[in-house]
Amino acid sequence: MWVRVGVRKESPVRVPQGVTEGSYRCTIPLVRPSALTSKERGGVGKDLSEGWSLNFAVGCSHGCPFCYVDAIHKRFGVSRYGKVVLKRWGDYLLVPENLSEAIDKTPWGHWRNIEVMMSSTHDPYLPKLASAARAILEHALPAGVHLCIQTRSYLVLKDIELLAEHKSQVRLQVSIATADREFARVIEPRVPSPDKRFEILEKAKEAGLETGVILAPIFPSVRARPDVQADFEALTAELERIKPDRIYGESFHLRGPNVTLVREVLGEDFEPNGFDSVAAFHFRRTLRKHGLKGVWWPE
């Protein structure tokens, strides 16, 4: 059964069963400052933009239990969005009621030749958001905005021709936590398989786009996927074949309620503390073995 909160009167795009849909009024412009940039630009050392992000929803129906964003909404979002953000991560998705207005009124030319991340707190290509993502591209790209599009969704390929028309402005980047299809079903049950995400990279390369991949979050040894090193080897073998332009890696980090959600889906307790340095070693060693280079983001 679906639950709706303040829903707009329009034909809904299907979202996973049990997801509460709702709305809020977003601020204009849609582009906001972000710390997900280099330390030289005053950020945290994740070179995912030039200090700007473009988010246009609250929540994410992918519902990946490891996501750090849920902790942010639960800590800071209740006063603005209501108690809906206290629901389980993945079970709420709020879309701005004034999103069309915000897209039209954002002065896109202000960020001409500046890279903006789309998006940092939700996947921009959720089924409910894909049409809005397209509208944003149709405004931002002709205005000269450069975009780092971060997604796990195969729906981005519907816009590949438009992206290719502006290929000098686009970095298409995916996240992949594991090459193990069965383990992926456990930790990313609503997300396309790792194979499909590698396929996104392949098609983006064929279209002439700059590509990137974030191998994250890398989990320590758990029953569902005990061999961390073998998983790295399988991931990197695919990357050697595809040769993305940028490769990043990050281990699983404790962020608010995410460890509880992860332990629940795994059906076991596990201890991620101290794993970061081990994962970094395997990441660098395996990339080097396959003639690749990458950047590890430490805890």
Backbone as CSV, one residue per row, in Angstrom:
resi,resn,N_x,N_y,N_z,CA_x,CA_y,CA_z,C_x,C_y,C_z
1,MET,0.842,-1.199,0.000,0.000,0.000,0.000,0.868,1.236,0.000
2,TRP,0.534,2.238,-0.819,1.300,3.482,-0.854,0.719,4.456,0.159
3,VAL,1.563,5.318,0.684,1.150,6.390,1.576,1.574,7.696,0.947
4,ARG,0.749,8.709,1.016,1.084,9.988,0.377,0.942,11.117,1.393
5,VAL,1.855,12.074,1.323,1.828,13.228,2.208,1.907,14.472,1.360
6,GLY,0.872,15.290,1.349,0.910,16.549,0.601,1.217,16.348,-0.865
7,VAL,0.654,15.343,-1.501,1.021,15.000,-2.865,0.367,15.953,-3.846
8,ARG,1.082,16.342,-4.873,0.543,17.190,-5.932,-0.422,16.405,-6.795
9,LYS,-1.338,17.088,-7.443,-2.332,16.443,-8.289,-1.765,16.232,-9.681
10,GLU,-1.141,15.106,-9.879,-0.591,14.737,-11.179,-0.495,13.223,-11.218
11,SER,-0.357,12.673,-12.402,-0.220,11.225,-12.522,1.115,10.793,-11.958
12,PRO,1.116,9.961,-10.928,2.381,9.610,-10.285,3.206,8.637,-11.100
13,VAL,4.530,8.792,-11.010,5.444,7.779,-11.514,5.575,6.738,-10.408
14,ARG,5.572,5.478,-10.774,5.616,4.443,-9.752,6.936,4.470,-8.995
15,VAL,6.819,4.359,-7.692,7.974,4.216,-6.817,7.800,2.918,-6.047
16,PRO,8.849,2.403,-5.424,8.722,1.126,-4.727,7.612,1.145,-3.679
17,GLN,6.938,0.007,-3.512,5.834,-0.105,-2.580,6.291,0.268,-1.180
18,GLY,5.466,1.066,-0.489,5.773,1.458,0.870,6.463,2.787,0.983
19,VAL,6.847,3.410,-0.131,7.518,4.700,-0.101,6.478,5.808,0.063
20,THR,6.651,6.629,1.079,5.776,7.769,1.289,6.213,8.896,0.373
21,GLU,5.304,9.334,-0.467,5.583,10.457,-1.349,5.032,11.735,-0.735
22,GLY,5.700,12.851,-0.970,5.233,14.117,-0.453,5.871,15.263,-1.183
23,SER,5.670,16.476,-0.685,6.205,17.648,-1.351,6.661,18.673,-0.324
24,TYR,7.405,19.641,-0.781,7.870,20.766,0.022,8.200,21.882,-0.948
25,ARG,8.463,23.042,-0.453,8.878,24.155,-1.312,10.382,24.290,-1.229
26,CYS,11.037,24.171,-2.356,12.491,24.300,-2.384,12.873,25.772,-2.539
27,THR,14.100,26.068,-2.145,14.615,27.422,-2.300,15.221,27.583,-3.692
28,ILE,15.261,28.810,-4.129,15.825,29.144,-5.437,17.022,30.052,-5.204
29,PRO,18.168,29.774,-5.839,18.416,28.828,-6.930,18.598,27.394,-6.440
30,LEU,18.499,26.467,-7.378,18.682,25.054,-7.041,20.138,24.728,-6.741
31,VAL,21.053,25.459,-7.310,22.478,25.203,-7.102,22.900,25.843,-5.785
32,ARG,23.543,25.037,-4.933,23.939,25.503,-3.602,25.395,25.133,-3.331
33,PRO,26.038,25.839,-2.399,27.419,25.482,-2.044,27.518,24.062,-1.507
34,SER,28.646,23.410,-1.774,28.866,22.035,-1.336,30.301,21.853,-0.877
35,ALA,30.474,21.022,0.146,31.817,20.697,0.639,32.431,19.531,-0.105
36,LEU,31.703,18.923,-1.049,32.229,17.769,-1.780,33.115,18.234,-2.927
37,THR,34.202,18.860,-2.534,35.171,19.384,-3.482,36.567,19.246,-2.884
38,SER,37.562,19.691,-3.600,38.944,19.520,-3.155,39.243,20.363,-1.923
39,LYS,40.256,19.954,-1.196,40.678,20.723,-0.023,41.192,22.092,-0.433
40,GLU,41.764,22.182,-1.634,42.247,23.469,-2.134,41.094,24.469,-2.289
41,ARG,39.899,23.950,-2.551,38.728,24.825,-2.681,37.961,24.943,-1.371
42,GLY,38.522,24.419,-0.296,37.874,24.508,1.008,36.941,23.362,1.324
43,GLY,37.021,22.282,0.556,36.134,21.148,0.765,36.770,20.037,1.572
44,VAL,36.140,18.878,1.529,36.575,17.740,2.344,37.569,16.840,1.613
45,GLY,37.899,17.184,0.382,38.867,16.389,-0.358,38.250,15.416,-1.340
46,LYS,36.946,15.516,-1.556,36.275,14.698,-2.568,36.034,15.576,-3.788
47,ASP,36.775,15.314,-4.841,36.750,16.195,-6.010,35.561,15.856,-6.911
48,LEU,34.365,16.175,-6.420,33.136,15.845,-7.128,32.456,17.077,-7.722
49,SER,33.051,18.225,-7.535,32.503,19.459,-8.081,33.542,20.544,-7.849
50,GLU,33.183,21.747,-8.221,34.017,22.901,-7.874,33.411,23.651,-6.690
51,GLY,32.723,22.895,-5.841,32.169,23.484,-4.626,30.683,23.770,-4.691
52,TRP,29.974,23.071,-5.606,28.547,23.315,-5.783,27.802,21.993,-5.971
53,SER,26.543,21.958,-5.513,25.714,20.777,-5.708,24.317,21.191,-6.158
54,LEU,23.613,20.232,-6.741,22.298,20.470,-7.314,21.389,19.331,-6.857
55,ASN,20.654,19.584,-5.770,19.730,18.591,-5.227,18.298,19.073,-5.425
56,PHE,17.415,18.164,-5.796,16.043,18.587,-6.058,15.021,17.586,-5.517
57,ALA,15.360,16.950,-4.411,14.430,16.064,-3.706,14.975,15.837,-2.301
58,VAL,14.111,15.312,-1.445,14.498,14.913,-0.090,14.140,13.444,0.064
59,GLY,15.136,12.646,0.410,14.950,11.200,0.463,15.444,10.559,-0.813
60,CYS,15.415,9.233,-0.847,15.879,8.508,-2.027,15.263,7.120,-2.000
61,SER,14.455,6.805,-3.008,13.762,5.519,-3.010,14.682,4.334,-3.273
62,HIS,15.950,4.587,-3.624,16.906,3.473,-3.687,17.015,2.796,-2.323
63,GLY,17.034,3.605,-1.250,17.016,3.056,0.099,18.230,2.252,0.484
64,CYS,19.391,2.566,-0.051,20.594,1.821,0.309,20.866,2.001,1.806
65,PRO,20.941,0.927,2.590,21.018,1.063,4.044,22.294,1.726,4.550
66,PHE,23.342,1.759,3.718,24.611,2.330,4.145,24.687,3.839,3.947
67,CYS,23.689,4.456,3.325,23.778,5.860,2.919,23.934,6.790,4.124
68,TYR,24.767,7.805,3.959,25.013,8.760,5.047,23.944,9.849,5.111
69,VAL,23.157,10.027,4.051,22.262,11.178,3.953,21.130,11.106,4.968
70,ASP,20.663,9.909,5.285,19.555,9.754,6.214,19.841,10.439,7.538
71,ALA,21.071,10.309,8.014,21.426,10.927,9.296,21.278,12.443,9.238
72,ILE,21.580,13.028,8.071,21.454,14.487,7.906,19.992,14.904,7.989
73,HIS,19.122,14.208,7.256,17.703,14.560,7.266,17.088,14.369,8.647
74,LYS,17.466,13.307,9.332,16.881,13.047,10.638,17.368,14.052,11.683
75,ARG,18.553,14.577,11.495,19.090,15.542,12.457,18.596,16.958,12.192
76,PHE,18.506,17.323,10.915,18.212,18.713,10.594,16.894,18.926,9.842
77,GLY,16.243,17.845,9.389,15.135,18.029,8.458,13.742,18.046,9.035
78,VAL,13.563,17.627,10.293,12.210,17.503,10.827,11.494,18.843,10.837
79,SER,12.177,19.908,11.244,11.527,21.215,11.344,11.068,21.731,9.992
80,ARG,11.765,21.350,8.921,11.396,21.836,7.597,10.475,20.875,6.849
81,TYR,10.753,19.593,6.928,10.030,18.622,6.102,9.000,17.812,6.875
82,GLY,9.038,17.883,8.203,8.086,17.136,9.007,8.622,15.780,9.439
83,LYS,7.808,15.064,10.184,8.226,13.787,10.762,8.388,12.677,9.739
84,VAL,7.990,12.952,8.490,8.149,11.922,7.446,9.607,11.493,7.317
85,VAL,10.561,12.408,7.596,11.976,12.059,7.454,12.458,11.151,8.584
86,LEU,11.608,10.905,9.573,11.957,9.959,10.628,11.644,8.526,10.220
87,LYS,10.974,8.361,9.078,10.714,7.021,8.576,12.028,6.358,8.167
88,ARG,11.959,5.091,7.950,13.133,4.335,7.518,13.679,4.910,6.212
89,TRP,14.991,4.987,6.101,15.626,5.489,4.881,15.198,4.634,3.690
90,GLY,14.794,5.310,2.623,14.283,4.629,1.449,12.773,4.594,1.399
91,ASP,12.113,4.926,2.525,10.657,4.865,2.597,10.003,6.244,2.536
92,TYR,10.764,7.263,2.165,10.182,8.584,1.930,10.903,9.257,0.766
93,LEU,10.120,9.972,-0.027,10.672,10.742,-1.146,9.802,11.974,-1.353
94,LEU,10.368,13.120,-1.091,9.663,14.392,-1.217,10.211,15.159,-2.407
95,VAL,9.313,15.609,-3.275,9.683,16.354,-4.482,9.126,17.767,-4.364
96,PRO,9.894,18.799,-4.673,9.392,20.170,-4.511,8.135,20.434,-5.329
97,GLU,7.153,21.065,-4.696,5.936,21.452,-5.412,6.210,22.577,-6.407
98,ASN,7.302,23.320,-6.177,7.655,24.435,-7.056,8.895,24.118,-7.893
99,LEU,9.114,22.828,-8.203,10.339,22.451,-8.894,10.429,23.065,-10.288
100,SER,9.342,23.067,-11.033,9.376,23.664,-12.377,9.747,25.137,-12.304
101,GLU,9.169,25.842,-11.350,9.497,27.257,-11.159,10.968,27.428,-10.795
102,ALA,11.455,26.565,-9.906,12.851,26.664,-9.475,13.814,26.421,-10.636
103,ILE,13.475,25.455,-11.498,14.322,25.200,-12.672,14.343,26.417,-13.583
104,ASP,13.165,27.006,-13.808,13.075,28.169,-14.696,13.800,29.385,-14.126
105,LYS,13.739,29.569,-12.804,14.246,30.798,-12.196,15.687,30.696,-11.712
106,THR,16.247,29.510,-11.695,17.671,29.398,-11.336,18.508,30.068,-12.422
107,PRO,19.378,31.005,-12.071,20.204,31.698,-13.076,21.389,30.839,-13.502
108,TRP,21.132,29.885,-14.356,22.121,28.873,-14.703,23.421,29.464,-15.208
109,GLY,23.345,30.572,-15.924,24.556,31.179,-16.468,25.537,31.628,-15.409
110,HIS,25.078,31.778,-14.179,25.979,32.159,-13.077,27.054,31.101,-12.862
111,TRP,26.730,29.837,-13.218,27.685,28.732,-13.030,28.273,28.276,-14.365
112,ARG,28.317,29.155,-15.305,28.922,28.847,-16.599,30.384,28.454,-16.392
113,ASN,30.780,27.327,-16.997,32.157,26.807,-16.912,32.559,26.393,-15.499
114,ILE,31.584,26.158,-14.625,31.841,25.699,-13.260,31.181,24.332,-13.086
115,GLU,31.914,23.382,-12.492,31.358,22.045,-12.316,30.484,21.972,-11.065
116,VAL,29.281,21.472,-11.255,28.279,21.312,-10.201,27.955,19.828,-10.083
117,MET,27.805,19.340,-8.857,27.465,17.924,-8.666,25.955,17.727,-8.665
118,MET,25.492,16.788,-9.472,24.074,16.442,-9.567,23.950,14.912,-9.406
119,SER,23.645,14.464,-8.169,23.246,15.182,-6.976,23.998,14.579,-5.794
120,SER,24.006,15.279,-4.652,24.798,14.804,-3.526,23.971,14.166,-2.417
121,THR,22.647,14.381,-2.401,21.824,13.818,-1.324,20.743,12.864,-1.822
122,HIS,20.682,12.611,-3.111,19.737,11.655,-3.673,20.217,11.314,-5.077
123,ASP,19.720,10.209,-5.617,20.039,9.883,-7.008,19.181,10.763,-7.913
124,PRO,19.782,11.481,-8.859,18.986,12.349,-9.721,18.127,11.593,-10.720
125,TYR,18.409,10.290,-10.903,17.671,9.506,-11.894,16.797,8.432,-11.258
126,LEU,16.231,8.743,-10.092,15.140,7.920,-9.589,13.973,8.008,-10.568
127,PRO,13.150,6.966,-10.679,12.014,7.041,-11.615,11.158,8.282,-11.423
128,LYS,10.955,8.694,-10.184,10.127,9.863,-9.895,10.801,11.160,-10.322
129,LEU,12.125,11.151,-10.489,12.870,12.382,-10.732,13.449,12.494,-12.138
130,ALA,13.388,11.432,-12.920,14.088,11.417,-14.203,13.634,12.540,-15.136
131,SER,12.335,12.836,-15.165,11.861,13.903,-16.055,12.357,15.264,-15.587
132,ALA,12.446,15.458,-14.274,12.984,16.710,-13.751,14.482,16.821,-14.045
133,ALA,15.192,15.694,-13.952,16.617,15.707,-14.293,16.815,16.140,-15.737
134,ARG,15.963,15.626,-16.616,16.034,16.021,-18.029,15.790,17.517,-18.184
135,ALA,14.801,18.047,-17.503,14.504,19.478,-17.593,15.681,20.313,-17.093
136,ILE,16.323,19.850,-16.041,17.492,20.560,-15.519,18.621,20.561,-16.551
137,LEU,18.868,19.407,-17.162,19.905,19.337,-18.196,19.609,20.312,-19.336
138,GLU,18.343,20.394,-19.726,17.965,21.253,-20.856,18.124,22.730,-20.539
139,HIS,18.164,23.078,-19.262,18.430,24.459,-18.859,19.919,24.689,-18.580
140,ALA,20.524,23.759,-17.854,21.889,23.979,-17.365,22.948,23.836,-18.455
141,LEU,22.845,22.802,-19.290,23.894,22.552,-20.277,23.987,23.649,-21.337
142,PRO,22.891,24.115,-21.929,23.016,25.220,-22.889,23.547,26.510,-22.260
143,ALA,23.357,26.650,-20.938,23.869,27.830,-20.249,25.352,27.718,-19.921
144,GLY,25.956,26.550,-20.231,27.397,26.384,-20.019,27.799,25.779,-18.701
145,VAL,26.820,25.318,-17.892,27.154,24.675,-16.625,27.833,23.334,-16.894
146,HIS,28.867,23.025,-16.133,29.502,21.710,-16.182,28.906,20.863,-15.063
147,LEU,28.614,19.600,-15.356,27.935,18.745,-14.395,28.703,17.462,-14.140
148,CYS,28.850,17.124,-12.876,29.253,15.774,-12.467,27.974,15.062,-12.075
149,ILE,27.495,14.188,-12.938,26.243,13.479,-12.694,26.556,12.175,-11.975
150,GLN,26.085,12.074,-10.730,26.384,10.925,-9.885,25.134,10.068,-9.740
151,THR,25.174,8.828,-10.210,23.969,8.011,-10.214,24.286,6.536,-10.065
152,ARG,23.276,5.782,-9.648,23.300,4.325,-9.700,22.236,3.826,-10.674
153,SER,21.564,4.718,-11.365,20.377,4.373,-12.129,20.651,4.243,-13.621
154,TYR,20.085,3.195,-14.193,20.201,2.960,-15.632,19.401,3.983,-16.435
155,LEU,18.491,4.686,-15.806,17.654,5.663,-16.499,18.461,6.820,-17.077
156,VAL,19.663,7.044,-16.575,20.481,8.127,-17.113,20.765,7.925,-18.593
157,LEU,20.754,6.671,-19.048,21.066,6.409,-20.454,19.989,6.939,-21.397
158,LYS,18.797,7.222,-20.878,17.772,7.831,-21.718,18.176,9.228,-22.179
159,ASP,19.077,9.845,-21.443,19.529,11.204,-21.777,20.929,11.220,-22.385
160,ILE,21.440,10.059,-22.779,22.832,9.980,-23.226,23.082,10.825,-24.474
161,GLU,22.104,10.920,-25.371,22.304,11.727,-26.585,22.428,13.201,-26.233
162,LEU,21.589,13.676,-25.322,21.690,15.068,-24.882,23.024,15.321,-24.194
163,LEU,23.442,14.406,-23.355,24.726,14.557,-22.673,25.874,14.576,-23.674
164,ALA,25.782,13.737,-24.692,26.839,13.676,-25.704,26.939,14.974,-26.500
165,GLU,25.820,15.662,-26.664,25.847,16.949,-27.368,26.646,17.989,-26.589
166,HIS,26.782,17.776,-25.290,27.517,18.711,-24.424,28.631,17.968,-23.684
167,LYS,29.301,17.058,-24.385,30.220,16.142,-23.707,31.384,16.839,-23.025
168,SER,31.765,18.019,-23.478,32.860,18.726,-22.822,32.448,19.273,-21.461
169,GLN,31.153,19.220,-21.148,30.641,19.759,-19.889,30.208,18.682,-18.907
170,VAL,30.343,17.419,-19.273,29.715,16.357,-18.481,30.741,15.346,-17.999
171,ARG,30.633,15.001,-16.725,31.297,13.827,-16.157,30.191,12.912,-15.636
172,LEU,30.060,11.741,-16.227,29.036,10.788,-15.796,29.699,9.749,-14.898
173,GLN,29.205,9.655,-13.694,29.881,8.865,-12.678,28.891,7.942,-11.971
174,VAL,29.300,6.706,-11.723,28.450,5.748,-11.013,29.145,5.271,-9.745
175,SER,28.352,4.751,-8.828,28.878,4.141,-7.610,28.616,2.640,-7.659
176,ILE,29.609,1.868,-7.279,29.485,0.412,-7.244,30.160,-0.077,-5.967
177,ALA,29.409,-0.759,-5.126,29.950,-1.193,-3.838,30.580,-2.569,-3.885
178,THR,30.186,-3.372,-4.861,30.663,-4.751,-4.944,30.443,-5.277,-6.357
179,ALA,31.257,-6.230,-6.763,31.033,-6.921,-8.030,30.191,-8.182,-7.833
180,ASP,29.946,-8.553,-6.593,29.204,-9.758,-6.257,27.713,-9.474,-6.392
181,ARG,27.076,-10.057,-7.396,25.677,-9.760,-7.691,24.757,-10.113,-6.516
182,GLU,25.011,-11.236,-5.861,24.161,-11.657,-4.744,24.330,-10.728,-3.543
183,PHE,25.562,-10.320,-3.280,25.797,-9.383,-2.179,25.153,-8.036,-2.487
184,ALA,25.220,-7.612,-3.745,24.588,-6.353,-4.146,23.090,-6.390,-3.897
185,ARG,22.462,-7.535,-4.113,21.025,-7.652,-3.870,20.687,-7.458,-2.397
186,VAL,21.644,-7.754,-1.535,21.429,-7.601,-0.098,21.573,-6.144,0.309
187,ILE,22.642,-5.496,-0.139,22.933,-4.139,0.336,22.371,-3.043,-0.566
188,GLU,21.968,-3.388,-1.791,21.391,-2.404,-2.719,20.191,-3.033,-3.445
189,PRO,19.161,-3.448,-2.704,18.091,-4.255,-3.316,17.262,-3.520,-4.353
190,ARG,17.255,-2.191,-4.342,16.434,-1.435,-5.295,17.267,-0.787,-6.405
191,VAL,18.502,-1.184,-6.522,19.435,-0.545,-7.448,19.775,-1.520,-8.577
192,PRO,19.976,-1.029,-9.810,20.415,-1.921,-10.884,21.682,-2.685,-10.499
193,SER,21.852,-3.853,-11.057,22.974,-4.723,-10.718,24.308,-4.058,-11.045
194,PRO,25.393,-4.548,-10.436,26.714,-4.032,-10.804,26.975,-4.104,-12.304
195,ASP,26.541,-5.189,-12.964,26.739,-5.325,-14.411,26.097,-4.167,-15.167
196,LYS,24.883,-3.785,-14.750,24.196,-2.689,-15.415,24.927,-1.365,-15.210
197,ARG,25.521,-1.191,-14.054,26.254,0.060,-13.806,27.576,0.103,-14.570
198,PHE,28.227,-1.047,-14.705,29.391,-1.079,-15.598,28.970,-0.753,-17.032
199,GLU,27.779,-1.202,-17.401,27.277,-0.917,-18.748,27.036,0.580,-18.948
200,ILE,26.581,1.267,-17.898,26.437,2.730,-17.983,27.778,3.365,-18.325
201,LEU,28.827,2.930,-17.640,30.159,3.468,-17.917,30.583,3.191,-19.358
202,GLU,30.330,1.985,-19.812,30.704,1.627,-21.187,30.001,2.515,-22.207
203,LYS,28.702,2.699,-22.041,27.940,3.498,-22.993,28.324,4.972,-22.910
204,ALA,28.656,5.432,-21.725,29.116,6.811,-21.584,30.461,7.017,-22.283
205,LYS,31.351,6.033,-22.151,32.635,6.101,-22.854,32.414,6.121,-24.365
206,GLU,31.515,5.272,-24.849,31.225,5.219,-26.280,30.679,6.547,-26.787
207,ALA,29.962,7.270,-25.907,29.388,8.557,-26.285,30.394,9.699,-26.170
208,GLY,31.604,9.397,-25.718,32.640,10.418,-25.620,32.618,11.225,-24.348
209,LEU,31.880,10.749,-23.328,31.794,11.484,-22.075,32.966,11.156,-21.159
210,GLU,33.332,12.102,-20.334,34.251,11.802,-19.243,33.504,10.909,-18.258
211,THR,34.163,9.884,-17.763,33.512,8.929,-16.880,34.254,8.808,-15.557
212,GLY,33.510,8.434,-14.549,34.102,8.205,-13.244,33.365,7.094,-12.527
213,VAL,34.030,6.490,-11.566,33.400,5.442,-10.757,33.872,5.599,-9.318
214,ILE,32.936,5.423,-8.404,33.269,5.399,-6.983,33.034,3.977,-6.487
215,LEU,34.086,3.299,-6.106,33.969,1.966,-5.519,33.655,2.163,-4.042
216,ALA,32.353,2.140,-3.717,31.961,2.489,-2.356,30.495,2.142,-2.128
217,PRO,30.186,1.851,-0.847,31.134,1.651,0.247,31.686,0.226,0.223
218,ILE,32.975,0.093,0.376,33.598,-1.222,0.443,33.396,-1.782,1.855
219,PHE,32.800,-2.949,1.932,32.496,-3.570,3.216,33.639,-4.467,3.677
220,PRO,33.808,-4.574,4.988,34.737,-5.586,5.495,34.178,-6.983,5.225
221,SER,34.891,-7.984,5.637,34.449,-9.361,5.435,33.163,-9.620,6.225
222,VAL,32.135,-10.072,5.497,30.868,-10.464,6.123,30.446,-11.788,5.494
223,ARG,29.500,-12.468,6.107,29.117,-13.789,5.617,28.619,-13.748,4.174
224,ALA,27.903,-12.672,3.816,27.349,-12.579,2.465,28.419,-12.330,1.409
225,ARG,29.580,-11.854,1.831,30.705,-11.619,0.916,31.989,-11.626,1.734
226,PRO,32.530,-12.824,1.992,33.652,-12.917,2.923,34.984,-12.448,2.376
227,ASP,35.211,-12.546,1.056,36.541,-12.304,0.504,36.638,-10.897,-0.085
228,VAL,37.137,-9.964,0.705,37.256,-8.568,0.276,38.219,-8.445,-0.898
229,GLN,39.350,-9.110,-0.809,40.371,-8.996,-1.844,39.850,-9.509,-3.189
230,ALA,39.120,-10.615,-3.178,38.574,-11.152,-4.424,37.545,-10.202,-5.025
231,ASP,36.799,-9.525,-4.174,35.817,-8.557,-4.654,36.527,-7.386,-5.333
232,PHE,37.575,-6.883,-4.711,38.376,-5.825,-5.335,38.908,-6.281,-6.693
233,GLU,39.375,-7.512,-6.747,39.935,-8.038,-7.992,38.867,-8.058,-9.091
234,ALA,37.665,-8.499,-8.761,36.590,-8.548,-9.752,36.176,-7.147,-10.199
235,LEU,36.089,-6.221,-9.267,35.757,-4.839,-9.619,36.797,-4.235,-10.540
236,THR,38.051,-4.428,-10.179,39.130,-3.785,-10.914,39.337,-4.412,-12.287
237,ALA,39.079,-5.704,-12.412,39.168,-6.339,-13.727,38.180,-5.698,-14.702
238,GLU,36.982,-5.376,-14.228,36.008,-4.693,-15.071,36.479,-3.286,-15.419
239,LEU,37.070,-2.611,-14.455,37.535,-1.244,-14.708,38.721,-1.227,-15.669
240,GLU,39.555,-2.257,-15.609,40.658,-2.344,-16.569,40.113,-2.440,-17.991
241,ARG,39.016,-3.155,-18.144,38.401,-3.309,-19.463,37.755,-1.993,-19.934
242,ILE,37.082,-1.300,-19.016,36.338,-0.095,-19.386,37.217,1.151,-19.404
243,LYS,38.158,1.220,-18.470,39.074,2.351,-18.336,38.349,3.685,-18.118
244,PRO,37.637,3.815,-16.994,37.027,5.106,-16.681,38.104,6.159,-16.426
245,ASP,37.741,7.400,-16.621,38.721,8.483,-16.481,39.106,8.729,-15.029
246,ARG,38.175,8.504,-14.132,38.450,8.735,-12.711,37.957,7.535,-11.903
247,ILE,38.760,7.164,-10.901,38.393,6.068,-10.010,38.614,6.527,-8.574
248,TYR,37.580,6.401,-7.773,37.665,6.726,-6.355,37.266,5.499,-5.547
249,GLY,37.686,5.458,-4.295,37.295,4.367,-3.417,37.068,4.852,-2.006
250,GLU,36.181,4.156,-1.300,35.851,4.537,0.078,35.271,3.328,0.790
251,SER,35.646,3.144,2.049,35.098,2.028,2.815,33.799,2.443,3.500
252,PHE,33.114,1.455,4.063,31.891,1.723,4.804,32.218,2.533,6.056
253,HIS,31.493,3.655,6.226,31.685,4.514,7.383,30.412,4.553,8.219
254,LEU,30.576,4.612,9.517,29.437,4.719,10.425,28.867,6.126,10.363
255,ARG,27.594,6.238,10.019,26.937,7.538,9.932,25.526,7.409,10.501
256,GLY,25.362,7.779,11.766,24.046,7.758,12.378,23.422,6.382,12.346
257,PRO,22.205,6.275,11.795,21.480,4.992,11.843,21.932,3.984,10.806
258,ASN,22.914,4.314,9.956,23.206,3.397,8.852,23.762,2.056,9.335
259,VAL,24.519,2.058,10.411,25.084,0.781,10.862,23.975,-0.155,11.344
260,THR,22.930,0.396,11.966,21.800,-0.424,12.408,21.077,-1.037,11.206
261,LEU,20.861,-0.213,10.162,20.187,-0.705,8.963,21.021,-1.777,8.271
262,VAL,22.327,-1.557,8.196,23.199,-2.520,7.530,23.237,-3.836,8.293
263,ARG,23.365,-3.765,9.600,23.375,-4.997,10.397,22.066,-5.762,10.228
264,GLU,20.973,-5.017,10.076,19.671,-5.663,9.898,19.596,-6.412,8.573
265,VAL,20.038,-5.779,7.490,19.930,-6.444,6.188,20.938,-7.579,6.058
266,LEU,22.084,-7.458,6.718,23.084,-8.528,6.659,22.721,-9.700,7.562
267,GLY,21.940,-9.427,8.596,21.599,-10.481,9.541,22.756,-10.883,10.418
268,GLU,23.697,-9.977,10.599,24.841,-10.264,11.461,25.448,-8.966,11.960
269,ASP,26.139,-9.063,13.056,26.909,-7.927,13.558,28.258,-7.940,12.864
270,PHE,28.843,-6.776,12.690,30.184,-6.716,12.109,30.848,-5.460,12.610
271,GLU,32.149,-5.409,12.513,32.916,-4.307,13.084,33.732,-3.616,12.003
272,PRO,33.260,-2.456,11.505,34.001,-1.771,10.452,35.198,-0.980,10.943
273,ASN,35.311,-0.736,12.245,36.426,0.060,12.762,37.757,-0.619,12.469
274,GLY,38.698,0.169,11.959,40.016,-0.340,11.626,40.121,-0.930,10.241
275,PHE,38.981,-1.034,9.534,39.003,-1.632,8.198,39.485,-0.663,7.130
276,ASP,39.386,0.622,7.391,39.673,1.620,6.357,41.075,1.458,5.774
277,SER,42.078,1.281,6.620,43.456,1.169,6.129,43.651,-0.131,5.343
278,VAL,42.961,-1.196,5.740,43.038,-2.464,5.012,42.431,-2.310,3.621
279,ALA,41.270,-1.669,3.566,40.600,-1.462,2.283,41.437,-0.566,1.372
280,ALA,42.035,0.452,1.935,42.878,1.356,1.139,44.058,0.592,0.534
281,PHE,44.649,-0.311,1.310,45.768,-1.113,0.814,45.336,-1.968,-0.369
282,HIS,44.205,-2.680,-0.229,43.722,-3.533,-1.315,43.354,-2.698,-2.547
283,PHE,42.741,-1.552,-2.328,42.350,-0.670,-3.425,43.575,-0.262,-4.245
284,ARG,44.577,0.269,-3.595,45.764,0.758,-4.311,46.529,-0.399,-4.950
285,ARG,46.670,-1.491,-4.217,47.426,-2.631,-4.726,46.762,-3.223,-5.968
286,THR,45.438,-3.392,-5.905,44.738,-4.030,-7.011,44.691,-3.132,-8.233
287,LEU,44.470,-1.836,-8.042,44.495,-0.917,-9.182,45.872,-0.932,-9.850
288,ARG,46.904,-0.899,-9.043,48.267,-0.899,-9.586,48.522,-2.164,-10.397
289,LYS,48.045,-3.293,-9.898,48.199,-4.568,-10.595,47.563,-4.530,-11.979
290,HIS,46.466,-3.784,-12.127,45.745,-3.712,-13.396,46.100,-2.461,-14.200
291,GLY,47.169,-1.774,-13.793,47.629,-0.617,-14.549,46.728,0.597,-14.435
292,LEU,46.017,0.708,-13.317,45.086,1.817,-13.113,45.511,2.667,-11.937
293,LYS,44.994,3.870,-11.893,45.266,4.773,-10.777,43.939,5.258,-10.208
294,GLY,43.937,5.492,-8.911,42.723,5.974,-8.283,43.039,6.749,-7.015
295,VAL,42.007,7.316,-6.425,42.125,8.114,-5.210,41.274,7.470,-4.129
296,TRP,41.889,7.172,-2.986,41.151,6.620,-1.856,40.739,7.741,-0.927
297,TRP,39.466,7.727,-0.527,38.965,8.702,0.442,38.996,8.078,1.827
298,PRO,39.873,8.529,2.689,39.977,7.911,4.027,38.846,8.357,4.949
299,GLU,38.646,7.591,6.000,37.645,7.906,7.014,37.994,9.238,7.669
